[in-house]
Amino acid sequence: MAYQNLLLEQAESGIYVLTVNRPQALNALNATTLNELAQAVAQVAADAGARVLLVTGAGDKAFVAGADISEMQQLTATQAQAFSEQGMQVMHALEALPLPVIALVQGYALGGGCELALACDWIIASERAVFGQPEVNLGIPPGFGGTQRLARLVGRARALELVTTARQIKAEEALAIGLVIQVVPAAQLRDRGMAVARTIAAKGPVAVRLAKQAVQRGQDLDLANACAYETAAFALAFATTDQQEGMRAFLEKRAAKFSGG
Ligand code: CAA
């Protein structure tokens, strides 16, 4: 499918790269781009062979510099509600993909851009990355889930400080507070993302999916129910050929060949 403001490529078997491609506006998310993101996420979800999705932005300067301010300026309150809901749906759909989704952040990830990265399963940043929720500079709070996902990831106090001051932080600080899990030289960002994606793509796909779902769903449950969820996921894996192949391969001292069944 051809997109106006996105590039979606299957870089290698099972490894998709989704690039927000509006560099003239620092990849800002307007309604068209959000629509296309929803379609692209659905396209990846429909491919049973998809194993990993890498999300990034076009150009060196920005991952995504936020929701599109020129489009938001004229919105009425009800239109702003619809715009926020559209963004929320995209972030939820990305988060719900049954495969790991990794943000590769090479520059500004501000506002809706930080929120897009937060909706991915984890973030790898280049040394030049800058994160922030600058919405209060514009007289609005975050609207694509930033208050919630940021607080869940870095804690309430750090999230509140970032959201209420609009302070922008560099990659090293983002690493120190747990917003990103790794910082790499800018020139190595894509290679690092591809290397992680290849590692995951070689594992049992059903097991990877079950593990992602258990971590995600368990976070909204108390520990006993979350562990019960994990037990159900663990048991379900024993109905797969991947479990048989993975254990047989270990005992036969050879690499497993997973089929995803
Ligand atoms: N929306 C629309 N256009 C944007 C944009 C945005 N979020 N961010 C940058 N652009 C545009 C600029 O208007 C400019 O366009 P022109 O060349 O036509 O003038 C172009 O991208 C390049 O930007 P700058 O000239 O500003 O580049 P810079 O290097 O001087 O500054 C920046 C870079 C610090 C990222 C600055 O562009 C900036 O502060 N951008 C806005 C960041 C922001 O406030 N994001 C939050 C938006 S609100 C939001 O996201 C709400 C939500 O939660 C849903």
Residues whose N, C-alpha, C, O or C-beta is under 5 A from the ligand:
A	BS01	CAA	Q24 A25 L26 A28 A65 G66 A67 D68 I69 S70 Y108 L110 G111 G112 P134 E135 P141 P142 G143 F144
